[in-house]
Amino acid sequence: MKIVTRLLLALLLVGFISCRDTKAEEEEAQKAVEQIEAVEKEAEEISEKIDQEAGELEEALEELDSI
């Protein structure tokens, strides 16, 4: 009976450790995803700003052409 009890405790300990490792990996993955999303958002904002400035430059060129 002692062997069975020790075996069950060992299995429980291994299961607990493996679950804890999984949670740490999930937290790391979540942080990486958040960083990627932040970079994507910044890239989108920069792209929109470039498009806006390009439109303003085109309008300025059209005005110069009309003079």
ABEGO torsion letter per residue (X at the ends): XAAAAAAAAAAAAAAAAAAAAAAAAAAAAAAAAAAAAAAAAAAAAAAAAAAAAAAAAAAAAAAAAAX
